[in-house]
């Protein structure tokens, strides 16, 4: 089994945010990584690795995580 931690660059975990925006080694695209009902979800965004795209993704990911939190409170 390969060590994935060496193949992924995590950009935005300075403060304890939910989910992560990552770029895999050898790729110029950004990926989102998060957990949903204890399942690890990693999806390509199809967006190039730019500061602007990273900020857009962080806004989107925060909204998604807020929605997941609200779902967990009602179930």
ABEGO torsion letter per residue (X at the ends): XBBAAAABBBAAAABBBBEBBBBBBGBABBBBBBBBGGBBBBBBAGBBBBAAAAAAAAAAAAAAAAAAAAAAAAX
